[in-house]
Amino acid sequence: MNPDVLGKITALKGVLGVTLTDPYGELLSSSIDNEKVNEFIAFMPGITPVIEEGLGLGEISQVVLKGPQVDNLTIVVDNGQSLGVQSESRGSIQVLSQQIKEILAA
């Protein structure tokens, strides 16, 4: 994923930070200051195959965590990389997810 793509995602309304990790969980780029959030994002490429197999529901390409009083976290797993997008809790997850998909597909 090139820096231009990360810049476009970072510029989306409501985005507070972005983290990108490689298939081995190494941090490639991050503007999220929370170390535990970054570790969780890095953990996703390794655990999603286990969840996919255990649930038998197919491929997991995105995980969204939303709480009533905390920031949202959208994690996109693609080609072993993990892209975490931290966003404001009052923002629309559906709209942001669609915008991220469009940027990644371009």
Buried (B, 14 or more C-beta within 10 A) or exposed (E): BEEEBBEBBBEBEBBBBBBBBBEEBEBBEBEBEBEEBBEBBBBBBBEBEEEEEEEEEEEBEBBBBEEEEEBBBBBBBEEBBBBBBBBEBEBBBEEBBEBBEEBBEE
